[in-house]
Amino acid sequence: MVIAAGACDVPAPPGAPERQAAKLLPAELCTKVRAALAELEEKASVAVDGKGGAVVPQLLWLELGAERRGQVGSSVAHDAACRSGGPGRDQEIIIRNEAGRVLSQRTISTGVDMSGLLAD
């Protein structure tokens, strides 16, 4: 049996909105990721769908080193997480070439660990 949670007037636990907001990706990160992807879209004919998918010209993909490919994948994953408006989570990405062949398919964690920023 499925019971709609909205049908019950159960108050949220104390601090629930704050905990949810703390899990959201920082707006500054989302802005930087979107700007980097917009530059790739403009200058390198990369297309990003905002849902974890991207089309990258195969020659460009092959010219990128492993580290740079990883950065592109991470940016695509974080962009999808930012656009979803939800908390950081594991995001599947699929990067294809212009003919639709899969160049990279993996799951990337988009959770942001802020503990290093808070430590003295």
CORBELFEN-V415967 format. One line per field, one symbol per residue. phi: phi as a letter, one per 40 degrees, with the letter a starting at -180 (. if undefined). burial: b if it has 9 or more other C-alpha atoms within 8 Angstrom, else e. A space follows every 10 residues. Layout:
phi=???
burial=???
//
This chain:
phi=.bbccccbcc cccdgccccc ccccccdccc cccccccccc cccbfcbbcg bhbabbddcc dccccdcccc cccccccccc ccccgccdac bcbbbbcccg cccaaabbcb cbcccccccc
burial=eeeeeeeeee eeeeeeeeeb eebbbeeeeb eebbebbebb beebbbebeb bbbbbbbeeb beebeeeebe eebbbbbbbb bbeeeebbeb bbbbbbbbee ebeebeebbb beeeeeeeee
//
